[in-house]
Amino acid sequence: MPLMRLFADPEEGHKLAVRVLAWDKWARPRDMGVDGDELQAELFGMTLKNPVGIAAGFDKDAEAIDGLFDLGFGYVEVGSVTPEPQPGNPKPRFFRLEEDDACINRYGFNSLGHGHTLARLRLRLAKFAQDHPSLFPSPLPATILPPAGLPRSLRPGQVLAVNLGKNKASDADSNDDYIRGVRTLGPYADVVVINVSSPNTPGLRALQGKQQLVRLLNDVVEERNRIAQGTGLPKIAVKVASDLSEDELADVASAVRSSGVEGVIVSNTTIRRKELNLVSNNQDQVGGLSGKPLFPYALSALKTLRPLLPPTIPIIGCGGISSGSDALAMANAGASIVQIYTSFGFRGVGTPRLIKDEISEHLRLNGESWKTRNFCGSRPPPPLKRRRRPSSLKKRRGCWVL
């Protein structure tokens, strides 16, 4: 978000951006556009109003869920959340690569913990119950659960996901952190994401190995199936890195198929550097790189993984997406929906609307829709003309701001 870029310290700018989106609904920015029917997408049997989501990492502690939905995202993913509060890695740990339209972070799962996120989700649900009393039993029970017939986002056509991480001090061979997350936060999420691909927690990426991943995903699915089914079970997705080899991606596909996990997110940040041809001063910082240079690698990983999974298991495309053309390229490779993050930080609150409008322009031009078009195996979309920015946006240091 351009507001973030007013600060020399990008992490402080990030915190302010989250606080602004957590303001009362009458004060925070919102998407005033309308999503056409051509943007509807299918994910886990749910119909989304559009295929553009915000990735985990922006709203780590579930502070601005409704603010992000109001910006027009069809899918909001909060986290990563760890069981116990932890500060993450020492600062500085977030770096802009302005010339490369990229960022490097080594946050290390800074998190206020399951307890804080659970309290935020319950408070949000309690406020919803006050506004919609007919949907809940009277009197309200001490522990409120989402009403049957509504997504746990509490917004028809929009999906809420919670991304689970692992505490740095936890036993490397234990799956308990993820099991606890499913048990504690699963009842309040449409989707629970198992993050085994952050490069900033020692040993975490080893969980992408075949044997470790099979055991982890089996444990997670077993715990998910214990959740009371009155309001439906959350779907489980696993988030993997684009740095995996073809053989390693094949192992991921095998683990997903055998475990009953419903989806995959491709991909997390990359530890690549040399082959990215970066020019920014911060290029040698340690951590995971996100933004435009990641896009071709995330796209390649998605293309490798898609034919290894049945069509009933959706893939969410994530990594370096900054335009409607990028989103359509991910869809052509088999992505059911896409997620953005870094481009949102660089271009501002109008970014989801700009991307959605670029997608709509292409789909309408070709008489297609996102939901019905057979993207897999089709030709890559032609480059889209850059849409004229709305009159309500102005440019500041290369990004659009309200």
Secondary structure, DSSP 4 states (H G I P E B T S, - for coil): -GGGGGSSSHHHHHHHHHHHHTS-TTTS----S---GGG-EEETTEEES-SEEE-TTSSTTSS-HHHHHHTT-SEEEEEEE-SS-B--SPSP-EEEEGGGTEEEE-----B-HHHHHHHHHHHHHHHHHHH-GGGS-SSPPSS--PPTTS-TTSSTT-EEEEEE---TTS-TT--HHHHHHHHHHGGG-SEEEEE---TTSTTGGGGGSHHHHHHHHHHHHHHHTTS-GGG-PPEEEEEE-TT--HHHHHHHHHHHHHHT--EEEE---B---GGGT--SGGGG-SSEEEEGGGHHHHHHHHHHHGGGS-TTS-EEEESS--SHHHHHHHHHTTEEEEEESHHHHHH-TTHHHHHHHHHHHHHHHTT--TTTS--TTSPPPPPPPPPPPPTT-EEETTEEE-
